[in-house]
Amino acid sequence: MPKAILTVNERKIPLKDFMQEMLTNIIQGFLSSTKGVPENTETIKIEITL
């Protein structure tokens, strides 16, 4: 099973298995339609600054 970690303001937010899988699927779907992203990915890191 994929593992997703959510950190907000440097505080780790616990995610249930369902939420980890949903977040992973959303990101993988986004990346699958983005040019330049390798087909076989093992690790994806996203950082958002607001």
KEVEXMI-952319 format. One line per 2 residues: number of its first residue (from 0); their letters; for each residue x, y, z of N, C-alpha, C. Coordinates in steps of 0.001 Angstrom, whole numbers. Example, Ala and Ser with C-alpha at 12.3 -4.5 7.8 and 13.67 -1.06 7.14 Angstrom:
BEGIN
0) as) 13190 -5690 7800 12300 -4500 7800 13200 -3300 7800  12850 -2250 7080 13670 -1060 7140 12900 30 7870;
//
This chain:
BEGIN
0) mp) 832 -1190 0 0 0 0 872 1246 0  506 2255 -794 1273 3505 -803 1224 4179 567;
2) ka) 2266 4926 867 2302 5653 2131 2368 7142 1813  1414 7894 2323 1386 9341 2149 1544 9980 3520;
4) il) 2341 11010 3585 2582 11736 4833 2195 13187 4603  1374 13713 5485 953 15109 5402 1576 15864 6567;
6) tv) 2283 16943 6253 2908 17784 7274 2416 19209 7079  1890 19820 8128 1399 21196 8076 2117 21983 9158;
8) ne) 2757 23075 8756 3539 23894 9693 4504 23029 10499  5177 22116 9789 6167 21208 10351 5576 20260 11399;
10) rk) 4263 20079 11381 3590 19138 12287 2987 18016 11449  3368 16788 11759 2877 15632 11025 1411 15387 11373;
12) ip) 585 15308 10326 -844 15083 10500 -1130 13608 10202  -1672 12870 11154 -1940 11455 10911 -3068 11269 9894;
14) lk) -2871 10343 8953 -3875 10030 7942 -4253 8563 8044  -5538 8285 7987 -6000 6897 7946 -5627 6311 6592;
16) df) -5615 4983 6508 -5235 4296 5265 -6033 4798 4067  -7334 4982 4249 -8189 5450 3159 -7727 6810 2637;
18) mq) -7407 7730 3547 -6967 9069 3148 -5605 9028 2466  -4699 8156 2945 -3399 8013 2305 -3567 7536 868;
20) em) -4430 6536 679 -4649 5989 -655 -5316 7014 -1570  -6285 7749 -1043 -6977 8762 -1842 -6010 9876 -2268;
22) lt) -5217 10370 -1339 -4245 11420 -1651 -3241 10938 -2694  -2769 9710 -2538 -1823 9131 -3498 -2445 9030 -4884;
24) ni) -3680 8563 -4965 -4350 8418 -6261 -4593 9760 -6941  -4939 10777 -6172 -5148 12117 -6735 -3854 12633 -7348;
26) iq) -2751 12526 -6612 -1460 13020 -7095 -987 12216 -8302  -1127 10886 -8258 -710 10059 -9388 -1540 10383 -10628;
28) gf) -2832 10626 -10468 -3678 11007 -11592 -3240 12330 -12191  -2918 13291 -11355 -2429 14590 -11818 -1126 14429 -12593;
30) ls) -207 13643 -12043 1103 13478 -12672 1030 12668 -13959  79 11747 -14068 -11 10918 -15270 -354 11741 -16507;
32) st) -952 12904 -16316 -1284 13752 -17456 -330 14943 -17595  762 14921 -16844 1748 16004 -16884 2967 15566 -17681;
34) kg) 3339 16394 -18656 4505 16074 -19493 5783 16114 -18667  6708 15216 -18989 8026 15213 -18366 8128 14379 -17101;
36) vp) 7026 13816 -16636 7054 12994 -15425 7292 11545 -15843  8291 10879 -15276 8561 9484 -15634 7364 8591 -15314;
38) en) 7177 7551 -16126 6075 6614 -15906 6220 5857 -14591  7419 5375 -14321 7665 4585 -13115 8220 5481 -12016;
40) te) 7352 5933 -11146 7799 6769 -10029 7719 5968 -8740  8680 6178 -7873 8699 5505 -6581 8429 6474 -5443;
42) ti) 8913 7689 -5607 8768 8713 -4561 8352 10016 -5197  7381 10683 -4590 6923 11995 -5045 6921 12908 -3829;
44) ki) 7548 14067 -3945 7524 15050 -2863 6890 16326 -3391  5962 16885 -2630 5301 18135 -2995 5399 19073 -1810;
46) ei) 5825 20292 -2059 5885 21305 -998 5092 22511 -1471  4163 22965 -664 3325 24115 -1007 3508 25167 90;
48) tl) 3862 26364 -323 4000 27479 613 2865 28449 355  2104 28757 1374 974 29681 1238 1310 31029 1811;
//
